[in-house]
Amino acid sequence: MPGIPLAGRGKVRDMFYVGQDLLVVSTDRISAFDVVLPDQIPDKGRVLNQISAFWFERFRKLVPNHLISANADMFPRELLPFKEMLAGRSMLVKYAVPLPVECIVRGYLAGGGWREYQTRGSICGIRLPSRLKQAEKLAEPVFTPSTKAQTGHDENITIEQMARIVGNSIAKQAREVSLRIYSAAAKYALSRGIIIADTKFEFGLIEGELVLIDELLTPDSSRFWDASEYRVGSSPQSFDKQFVRDFLEGLDWDKTPPGPGLPARVIEGTTKRYHEAFYRITGRKLA
């Protein structure tokens, strides 16, 4: 976008300076195993952007967030030449100083949590009852923060370690808000036929106030399961890029760049799952 300065580029999102605010654009890029793949997933960016906007509006009374508008018609004048390109896949947000931690809430025993439990009987150092099964619902959701690695993988930390990084007050507030939003979102999603097994929240500070930022409760930041297919003891299929990961795991690829191309069937199948997640959560077709 000529004349709109780039603020940063992530694996999926591009950010631009617009006055004192930021424009966040969700692209159709897809990454797996920390590698951006050469193929894109049609509509993926629009799904992520519009699901986030849905949740930001829904939980605005629980905690402030950085969203100004996800309606391209309401964007500043300098963005009007790019309105068609930005519509549905971008949001104007307040600039916030991101916390250097991720706030993860787990309601079910899955993924890395399940792997740790099998060897240590815990999730991120939190002891759990014995004899739990894969994908089993936990008695209470657990809060498991992690670092944000600039390179390599994030590392799980304790709430005490998080407090040393961001301060006791912020750590306590982020934990309480994360658990509150997860519980409310999980209840709502279940009424729509989706189990939110776990999710990742990101927070920032605006004039010292804690606010939700980045994406919120999307298929990329959460593990969504079809409630009708859920069975304790096995890992349900997710409404996310797991379809892509499963394909890549079957290749002779060392998980370093460049990533391999994706066949049409994998791209189409992944797009379908993102569309289904959007419809289930919002109750409407993708705009």
C-alpha positions as CSV (number, residue, x, y, z in Angstrom):
1,M,0.0,0.0,0.0
2,P,2.0,3.0,-1.2
3,G,2.2,5.8,1.3
4,I,1.2,3.6,4.3
5,P,4.3,2.7,6.3
6,L,4.8,-0.9,7.3
7,A,5.1,-1.4,11.0
8,G,5.9,-5.1,11.0
9,R,5.2,-8.4,9.3
10,G,4.4,-11.7,11.0
11,K,3.8,-15.2,9.6
12,V,0.2,-14.4,8.9
13,R,-0.4,-10.7,9.7
14,D,1.0,-7.4,8.3
15,M,0.8,-4.3,10.3
16,F,0.9,-0.7,9.1
17,Y,1.1,2.7,10.9
18,V,-2.0,4.9,10.5
19,G,-1.4,8.0,12.5
20,Q,-1.2,7.0,16.1
21,D,-3.0,3.7,15.4
22,L,-2.2,0.4,13.6
23,L,-3.8,-1.3,10.7
24,V,-3.6,-5.1,11.1
25,V,-4.1,-7.1,7.9
26,S,-4.8,-10.8,8.0
27,T,-3.4,-12.5,4.9
28,D,-4.1,-15.9,3.5
29,R,-0.5,-17.1,4.4
30,I,-0.3,-20.3,6.4
31,S,2.6,-21.5,8.5
32,A,3.4,-24.9,10.0
33,F,6.2,-25.9,12.3
34,D,7.2,-22.2,12.3
35,V,7.7,-22.2,8.5
36,V,5.6,-20.0,6.2
37,L,4.5,-22.3,3.3
38,P,4.6,-21.2,-0.4
39,D,0.8,-21.8,-0.9
40,Q,-2.0,-19.7,0.6
41,I,-5.4,-20.8,2.0
42,P,-8.2,-18.8,0.3
43,D,-10.3,-16.8,2.7
44,K,-8.1,-17.8,5.7
45,G,-7.3,-14.1,6.5
46,R,-10.9,-13.0,6.3
47,V,-12.0,-15.9,8.7
48,L,-9.3,-15.0,11.3
49,N,-10.1,-11.3,11.1
50,Q,-13.8,-11.6,11.3
51,I,-13.9,-14.2,14.1
52,S,-11.5,-12.0,16.1
53,A,-13.8,-9.0,15.6
54,F,-16.8,-11.1,16.6
55,W,-15.2,-12.0,19.9
56,F,-13.7,-8.5,20.6
57,E,-17.2,-7.1,20.4
58,R,-18.7,-9.9,22.5
59,F,-16.3,-9.5,25.4
60,R,-15.7,-5.8,25.3
61,K,-17.5,-5.4,28.6
62,L,-15.3,-8.0,30.3
63,V,-12.0,-6.4,29.4
64,P,-11.0,-3.5,27.1
65,N,-9.4,-4.4,23.8
66,H,-7.5,-2.6,21.1
67,L,-10.2,-2.8,18.3
68,I,-11.3,0.5,16.8
69,S,-13.1,-0.8,13.8
70,A,-13.2,-3.8,11.5
71,N,-15.4,-2.0,9.0
72,A,-13.2,-0.7,6.1
73,D,-15.9,2.0,5.3
74,M,-15.0,3.5,8.7
75,F,-11.2,3.6,8.1
76,P,-9.2,6.9,7.8
77,R,-9.2,8.7,4.5
78,E,-5.7,7.6,3.5
79,L,-6.9,4.0,3.4
80,L,-9.8,4.5,1.1
81,P,-7.8,3.7,-2.1
82,F,-7.2,0.2,-0.7
83,K,-10.7,-0.4,0.7
84,E,-11.6,-3.2,-1.6
85,M,-8.4,-5.1,-0.7
86,L,-8.8,-4.5,3.0
87,A,-12.5,-5.2,3.4
88,G,-13.2,-8.2,5.6
89,R,-9.5,-9.0,6.4
90,S,-8.3,-6.0,8.4
91,M,-8.9,-4.0,11.5
92,L,-7.9,-0.6,12.8
93,V,-6.6,-0.9,16.3
94,K,-5.1,1.2,19.0
95,Y,-1.4,0.9,19.5
96,A,-0.5,-1.1,22.6
97,V,2.8,-2.2,24.1
98,P,2.5,-6.0,24.0
99,L,3.3,-8.1,27.0
100,P,6.3,-10.4,26.4
101,V,4.3,-13.4,27.4
102,E,1.4,-15.4,25.9
103,C,-1.6,-16.4,28.2
104,I,-2.7,-19.9,27.4
105,V,-5.8,-21.5,29.0
106,R,-6.4,-25.3,28.7
107,G,-9.7,-26.8,29.4
108,Y,-9.0,-30.3,28.0
109,L,-5.9,-32.6,28.0
110,A,-4.6,-32.3,24.5
111,G,-1.5,-31.4,22.4
112,G,1.6,-30.6,24.3
113,G,-0.3,-30.7,27.6
114,W,-1.2,-34.4,27.0
115,R,2.3,-35.3,26.1
116,E,3.7,-33.7,29.3
117,Y,1.0,-35.4,31.4
118,Q,1.9,-38.8,30.0
119,T,5.5,-38.5,31.3
120,R,5.2,-36.2,34.3
121,G,1.5,-36.2,35.4
122,S,1.3,-32.5,35.0
123,I,0.7,-29.6,32.6
124,C,3.4,-26.9,32.6
125,G,4.3,-28.0,36.2
126,I,0.7,-28.0,37.4
127,R,-0.1,-31.4,38.9
128,L,-3.2,-33.2,37.7
129,P,-5.2,-36.2,38.9
130,S,-3.8,-39.6,37.8
131,R,-5.4,-41.8,35.1
132,L,-6.7,-39.0,33.0
133,K,-7.2,-39.9,29.3
134,Q,-6.3,-38.0,26.1
135,A,-8.8,-35.2,25.3
136,E,-10.4,-35.5,28.7
137,K,-12.1,-32.4,30.1
138,L,-10.2,-31.0,33.1
139,A,-12.1,-30.4,36.4
140,E,-11.2,-26.7,36.0
141,P,-9.4,-24.8,33.2
142,V,-5.7,-24.2,33.9
143,F,-3.7,-21.1,33.1
144,T,-0.3,-21.9,31.5
145,P,1.7,-18.9,30.3
146,S,4.6,-19.0,28.0
147,T,7.4,-16.8,26.7
148,K,7.3,-15.2,23.3
149,A,10.4,-16.5,21.5
150,Q,11.9,-14.2,18.9
151,T,13.5,-17.3,17.3
152,G,12.7,-21.0,17.9
153,H,9.8,-22.1,20.1
154,D,8.0,-20.5,23.0
155,E,8.8,-21.9,26.4
156,N,6.2,-22.7,29.1
157,I,6.7,-20.7,32.4
158,T,5.0,-20.6,35.7
159,I,2.7,-17.8,36.9
160,E,5.5,-16.9,39.3
161,Q,7.9,-16.5,36.4
162,M,5.4,-14.5,34.5
163,A,5.0,-12.2,37.5
164,R,8.7,-11.6,37.6
165,I,8.5,-10.6,33.9
166,V,5.4,-8.3,33.8
167,G,4.8,-7.6,37.5
168,N,2.5,-9.2,40.1
169,S,-0.5,-7.0,39.4
170,I,-0.5,-7.4,35.6
171,A,0.2,-11.2,35.9
172,K,-2.7,-11.7,38.3
173,Q,-5.1,-9.6,36.2
174,A,-4.1,-11.3,32.9
175,R,-4.7,-14.7,34.5
176,E,-8.1,-13.8,35.9
177,V,-9.3,-12.2,32.6
178,S,-8.0,-15.2,30.6
179,L,-9.8,-17.7,32.6
180,R,-13.0,-15.6,32.7
181,I,-13.0,-15.1,28.9
182,Y,-12.2,-18.8,28.2
183,S,-15.1,-20.0,30.4
184,A,-17.6,-17.6,28.8
185,A,-16.3,-18.4,25.2
186,A,-16.3,-22.2,25.9
187,K,-19.9,-22.1,27.1
188,Y,-21.1,-20.1,24.1
189,A,-19.1,-22.2,21.6
190,L,-20.5,-25.4,23.0
191,S,-24.0,-24.1,22.3
192,R,-22.8,-23.8,18.7
193,G,-21.5,-27.3,18.5
194,I,-17.8,-26.5,19.1
195,I,-15.5,-27.4,22.0
196,I,-12.7,-25.0,22.7
197,A,-10.1,-27.3,24.0
198,D,-7.5,-24.6,24.6
199,T,-6.7,-21.1,23.5
200,K,-4.0,-18.4,23.5
201,F,-4.6,-14.8,24.6
202,E,-2.3,-11.9,24.0
203,F,-2.4,-8.7,26.1
204,G,-0.8,-5.3,25.8
205,L,-0.8,-2.0,27.8
206,I,-2.3,1.3,26.7
207,E,-1.4,4.0,29.2
208,G,-0.9,1.4,31.9
209,E,-4.2,-0.4,31.3
210,L,-4.4,-4.0,30.4
211,V,-6.1,-4.7,27.0
212,L,-6.7,-7.7,24.8
213,I,-4.8,-7.5,21.5
214,D,-3.8,-9.5,18.4
215,E,-6.3,-12.2,17.5
216,L,-8.9,-13.7,19.7
217,L,-10.3,-17.2,19.9
218,T,-9.7,-18.1,16.2
219,P,-8.9,-21.5,14.7
220,D,-5.2,-20.4,14.6
221,S,-5.0,-19.4,18.3
222,S,-7.3,-22.1,19.6
223,R,-8.0,-25.8,19.4
224,F,-11.6,-26.1,18.1
225,W,-13.3,-29.6,18.1
226,D,-16.6,-30.7,16.7
227,A,-18.7,-31.5,19.8
228,S,-20.5,-34.2,17.9
229,E,-17.2,-36.1,17.2
230,Y,-15.7,-35.7,20.7
231,R,-14.7,-38.9,22.4
232,V,-12.5,-39.2,25.5
233,G,-9.4,-41.2,24.7
234,S,-8.7,-40.0,21.2
235,S,-7.7,-36.7,19.6
236,P,-10.6,-35.1,17.7
237,Q,-10.0,-33.4,14.4
238,S,-9.5,-29.7,14.8
239,F,-11.1,-26.8,12.8
240,D,-7.7,-25.4,12.0
241,K,-4.5,-26.2,10.0
242,Q,-4.0,-29.6,11.6
243,F,-5.1,-30.9,8.2
244,V,-2.0,-29.3,6.7
245,R,0.2,-30.5,9.5
246,D,-0.9,-34.1,9.0
247,F,-0.1,-33.9,5.3
248,L,3.3,-32.4,6.1
249,E,4.1,-35.1,8.7
250,G,3.8,-37.7,5.9
251,L,6.5,-36.0,3.8
252,D,10.2,-36.4,3.8
253,W,10.7,-32.8,5.0
254,D,13.0,-31.6,7.8
255,K,10.7,-28.8,8.9
256,T,13.1,-26.1,7.8
257,P,12.6,-23.5,5.1
258,P,11.6,-23.6,2.3
259,G,8.4,-25.3,3.0
260,P,6.8,-27.7,0.5
261,G,3.9,-26.9,-1.7
262,L,0.4,-28.1,-0.8
263,P,-1.8,-30.2,-3.2
264,A,-5.2,-28.8,-4.1
265,R,-7.1,-31.3,-2.0
266,V,-5.3,-30.1,1.2
267,I,-5.8,-26.4,0.3
268,E,-9.5,-27.0,-0.4
269,G,-10.0,-29.2,2.7
270,T,-8.3,-26.6,4.9
271,T,-10.4,-23.7,3.5
272,K,-13.6,-25.8,4.1
273,R,-12.7,-26.2,7.8
274,Y,-12.0,-22.5,8.3
275,H,-15.3,-21.7,6.7
276,E,-17.1,-24.2,8.9
277,A,-15.5,-22.8,12.0
278,F,-16.6,-19.3,11.1
279,Y,-20.2,-20.3,10.5
280,R,-20.4,-22.4,13.7
281,I,-19.1,-19.5,15.8
282,T,-20.9,-16.5,14.3
283,G,-24.0,-18.1,12.8
284,R,-23.4,-16.3,9.5
285,K,-21.7,-16.8,6.2
286,L,-18.3,-15.2,5.6
287,A,-18.6,-11.6,4.4
